[in-house]
Amino acid sequence: MGARDLAIFLTNDLAGMTRGRAFPASELDGRRRSGVGWVPANLALTPFGVIAGDAPFGPTGDLRLIPDETTAPVRLQGFDGRPDATALLCDVRETDGRDWGGCGRTLLKQAVAGLKRETGLDLMAAFEHEFRLTGGPAITPQAFSLQDFRAHQPFCGALVEAMATAGLAPEMILPEYGPGQFEVTCEPAAALAAADRAVLVRDVTRDVARQFGLAASFAPILDPAAVGNGVHVHLSLIAADGSNATADLSRPAEISEVAGRFVAGVLRHLPALCAVTAPSVISYLRLTPHRWSAGFTAFGHRNREAALRVCPTIDLPGRDRARQIHLEFRAADSCANPHLVLALLIRAGLEGIRAGLPQPEAVAGDPADLAPAEAERLGVRRLPSSLPAALAALQADPVALGWLPEPMRSAYFAMKRAEQAMVDGLDAKAQCARYGEVY
């Protein structure tokens, strides 16, 4: 281990930004126990790097970034002579090691433990990311095409290699529908590991792109008239014996009673959840009807306009469909903190299980085309159409609001007020450009 070898302890904050502090890698063993210093006011950092002025923090207070005992170091790969680095995602803790109410990773751990305690179930998840790649070869892009793949194959190959080196279990990379748009996926994992992977996939992708002279942006939308970048969160409830508790091929939409109640809980609180899962001003340029991006509180079976759907299965002979059945949450993007997204989805789903909510009827077709009476019968409502509306929905939902502890709750609203003020007055195209630079 050379003198130039560095390690960095990281946290993903309320703006979905990964921040941290680096030190000589030779100190890693000791630092795993003691951590590195952090500051409460960092919780109120906007995506644009400015701390919200009305956040509930002053110049005092100290915290520690400390990795838990289950977290393995991640190797961030350098190419063409650039240095590697060792990274660990951490919990944000009090200086004496106690949990701190502003840590999203701790919030997810608590949500997973609550689900297990009350239902005996675990949760497996995988995050599916879309991003826009710029600065590459001058070609006429074609959706899903071999041409796009081959033009960007050096980058794609390096990204898959870097993800594997980092232990992120890469599954697939493909050119997507939009110009320069790609999708990257990882294998399913336990909830905490899945959220950790989601954080690192974004940063590894941006890092590899920079090394190749490119720019990768996960911003929800880069042009108001273009295709947006979504995050689809795949979810499975797992029984104590390891079987898939999500599936029941004999029931409506082929999901179990407990999964149906989980779905009902998510949909009941979805308008409020949008404030966290689609948390930027430009998220609501993408989260609109007819974009396959989920504009309504709709449940669907293989329906890409539904906010929560049962995914397709491989129906070939010899494939066990019951093992494949799982849910996909589609009303999220990469401005969100993955730990918070998954924590609140679990909390909402558990609320549905606890209350014994009936499984919603699956919507066939586009929810936007439903007659008003049919939409009311199905419980299909339009999702918030702006960030202020989503934040108001969260404030108006005392159950969902209660899932955010202090000081996270106060810091989140302060940070979002500051974020909105910083893009207020810009037209939609300029807002997209501003977010595109930082995400």
N, C-alpha and C positions, 0 to 999 in steps of 0.2 A: 504494500500500500504506500504510494508515493506521497510526498508532502503536498502535492497539488490536488490530491483526491479529496473531494468534498462530499458531504452528506447534507441533506436538507430535511427538516421537519416541517410538515405542511398541514394546513387546514383549509377546507373549502368553506367560504363564508356565506353570509346571507345573500350576497349578490351573485353567488355561484362562481366566485373567483377563488383560485387556489393561491394562497399566500403562505409565507413561512420564513424560516431563518436557517442559514447554512453554517457549517462548522467543519473542521478537519475530520475526515472520515475515520481517522485513527481514534477519535473520541466517541465513536458510535456506541460502544458497549456501555460506557458510563452514562452517556446522554439518554440512552433508552430508559434508565431509571429516574434521572433527574429532569429530563426534558430541556427545553429552551424557553426563555422568557417571551411573554406575549402581553398585550395591553387590552383592557376591556373596550376602549374606544374603537379598536379595530373592527368591532362587530358592526359599527355603523358606517363602514366604508361603502360608498356608492360604487357602481361599476366603473365610474370615471375617476376613481382614486381619491375622492374628497370625502372626509368624514362629515356626516350630517351635523349641522350646527345645533339642532335641537335634540340631539340624542341624549339619553339619560346617563352620560358619562362626563366626568371632568378630567383634569390632568393626573388624577391619582388612580391607584389601583394596579394590581399586577396579577398575572396568570401564568400558566405553564402549558406549553404544547408537549404532551407526553404520549408516546405510542403505547397501546395496550399490549399485553403479553402475546396476543394472538396475531399481531400484525407483522408480517414478514417484510423485510426491506425490499424495495423495488429498484431495479437497475434501469436508469434512464440512459439509453444508448446514444453514443455519439458516432457519427459517420465521417469518413474521410479525414481521420486524424483528430476530430473534435473529441473533447473529453467525455467520458461517461460521468454519471453522478448517481449517488445512492439516495433514495427518497423514502420517507415513511409518512403515511397519513396518521394524524394524531387526534387524540381527544384534547379539547381545551379544558383545563382543570384549574381549580384554585391552587394557590401556592402550597397548600398542605395536602394536595392530591384529591380533595373532594370534588364531586361532580359540580360543574358550573352550568347555570341555566341558559347560557348563550351558545352551547355547543350542539350543533345539528347532529353530529355523529353519536353523541350520547343520547340525544332524543330518539334516534332510530333504535339504538340498543334497548331503550326502555319500551318502545312500542313493540319490538319483537318479543321481549320478555312478557309483556302484557298479553299478547296474543297467545303465547304458549301457556301462560298461567291460567287463562280463562277458557281456552278451547282445547289445549293439548296439541295445537297445530303449529307447525313451522311454516315459513314462507320462503320460497325460491323465487328469484327474480333475474331479469336480464334487461339491460337498457340498449335500445336500438337508436343510434345517432345518425343524423344527416348533417352534412357540412358542405360548404362551398369552397372550392379550390380555385385560386386565381394565380396568375403569373406563369402559367404553363405554356405548352406548345400552342401556336396559333392554328387551331383547327375549327372546323364548323361542328359544334357539338351535336350529338344525336343521342336521344334518351336511351339509356340502358345498353349502349352500343359497344361492340368489340373495338371500334375505332377509339372511343373515349378511354376504354380500359388500356389498350395498347399504348396510346399516347402518354398515359400517366402510369404505366406499369412500373417504372423504376421507383417512383414514389410509393405506389401501392405495395410493392414488395418490401420496401424498406419499412413501411408502417407496420405491416404484419410481422416482420422480424422484430421490430422494436417492441411491439405489443407482447409478443411471445417472450422476449427477453425480460420484460417487466412482469411477467406472470399473469397477463390479462386474458389468457385463453381466447385468442382471436378466433372467430367463427367464419366471418364472411366480410368481403369488401366488394362493392359494386358501384358502377356509375349509375346515378339515379336519373330522375325525370328532368330536372332543371339543368341549365347550362353550367358545366363545371361542378355539378352537385354529385356527391358521393354518399354512400351509406356504409357504416361499419358496425359490426355486431360482435358480441362476446358470448361465450357459452353461459348458461344459467349457473347461478351460485346462490348460496345462502344470502339473505337480505343484506347484511352488513358488507359482505364481500362484493356483492353486486353493485352497491352504491359506491364503494371504494373504487371499483373498476370503472364505473361511469365517470367519476372525477378524473381518473388518470387517463382514460381513453382520450378525453378532450385535450388534455395537456400534452400527452405524447404525440397526438396527431399534429397539434400546432408546432411542437418542437421539431418533429421530423420535417414538416413542410418548410419551416424556416431554414433548416439545414440544406434543403434542396432548392433554395431560392424562391419558394412559393409562399403563399399565405392561405391558411385554412381558417375559415370563419364559421362558427356554429351559431351565429346570430339568427334569431327566428325568421327574419326575412331581410333581404338585402336590397330589394326593389319592391315597392308597393304593388307593381304589376306582375311580379314574378312569383315563382314557386318558393314556398317557405321551407325552412329546416325544422323538422319536428324531432321530438324524442318520444319514442313509444316504450312504455314500461310493461314488460311481460311478467305475469304473476302466476304462481301456482301455490295452492295450499297443500301442505304435506303432512300426512298422518304420522303418528309415532312409529309405526312399522315401516315407514318410508314409502308407502303407497300414495298415489295421487288423490288427495281428498277433494280436488276440484271437480272431478269427473263423475257423472252418472248418465250413461248413454240412454237410459230409459226416461229421463226427465226432459222438460222443455229446455231447449238450447244445449242439452247434453251436459249440464252442470249439476252438481249436487245441491242439496238443500242448503248446506252451510255456505257454499260458494254463492248461491243465489241471494242469501241474506247479506253476504259481504258486498256483492254488487249493489244491492239496494242501499246499503249504508253509504257507499261512495257516491252514488247518484244523488242521494238526499243532500249531501254536504258539498257537492261539486261546485256550485257557484262560489262558495267561500274558498274552496281549495284552489280555485284558479288564481287567487292572489299570490299563491306560493308556487304552483306548478307552471303558470304562464305569467311570470312576474315583471315583465318589462312593458314599457309604453308600446313598443312595436309588436309585442306578442299578439296584440289584438288586431293588427293588420293581417296576421296569419290565421288566427282562431276565428274564422268566419265560415258561414255555410258554403257548400259546394267546393271546398278546397280539400276534402278528405282529411280535414284537420280537426274535426269535432267541434261543431258550433252549438250543440244542444246536449241536454242531460238525457242522452239516449243510450240504451243498451242494445246491442246487436249481436247476431250470430253470423260471423264472417262478413260483417258490414263495415266498410272503411269510413263511413260517415258517422259511426257511433263513437261516443266518447269512451265507452268501455265495451269491448266486444269479446266474444269467444273466437279464438283464432282458428284458421283452417288446420286440418290434420293431413298427414300423408295417408291416403286411403288405399295404398297398394296392398296386395295380398301379403300376409305375413307380418304386417305392421300392427302393433297394438295401439288402437286409437285411444283407448282409455288412458294410457300413459301420456299421451300427447296433449290432451285437452288442457288449455290454460287460458287466462284472461289477458287482455292487452288494454292498457290505459293510454289514450292517444292525445289528451289535452295537456301536453307538457312540452317544454322546450329547454334549450341549454342555457338560458339565463337563470334557471332554477338550480338550487343546491340539491343534488341527488339524494342526500341523506334526509333532507326535509321532505322532499316529494314522497319518498317511500315511507317515512314515518307517518305522514298524515294520511296516506292511502291506507296504511294498516290501521290507524286509529279510526278512520271512517268506516272501513270494512268491519272492524270489531264492534263498532257501535251498532251496525246493522245486524250482526249476529246476536249481540246482547239484547237488542230490542225485538228480535224475532221478526224482522221486516220481511214481507213477502217478496219473492223474486219478481223483478219487473218483467213485463212482457217484452220480448225482443222486437225491435222495430225492423220491418222489412223495407228496404229502399232508403231514400234520402229523407231524414227527419224534417227538412225544410219544406217538403212537399205535403206534409200531413195537413189535413183540414183541422181548423182550430179545435173542434169538438173531439176529434180523434187524438190530437196532441194532448189535450187535457185528460182524456181517458187513460192514456199511456203515461202520464206524468212527465211529458217531454216539454222542457222549458228552454228558452234561448239562454245560452251562457252569457256572462257579462261581456259587453262590447267595448270596454276600455279598462285600463288599469284602475282608475278611480272607482269605477263601478265594481270591480272585483274586490278592491280593498273595502268598499262599503259593504259588500256581501259578507266578507269575513267579519267585519265589525258587527253585523246584524245577526250572526250565527254564534250564539254564546258557547255552544258545545265545541265547534271548531276553533273558536278563538281561545278556548281553554286548553287546547292542545299545545299552544305556544306558551312556554313558561317565561317569566321575567328573568333576566332583562331582555330576552330575545324578542318578546312581543313589542315592547316600546321601541327598541332599536330598529326593528323591521319597519314599522310605520314611519319612523323618523327618516330612515334611509330612503324609503320609497318616496316620501315627500320631497326630499332633496334631489333624488334622481329625476323626478318629474320636472322640477323647477329647472334643471340643467338642460333639458331638451324642449322646454316650453317655448313656443314662438318659432321653432323650426318646422318646416313643412315635413310631410311624411317621408319624402325621399332623403332629406337631410338627417332626419332622425334615424333612418335605416343606416345611413353612412356612419353616423356617430357610434351606434351600437356595433356595426360591422367591424369597426376598428378594434374594439376591445374584446369582443367575444370570438 
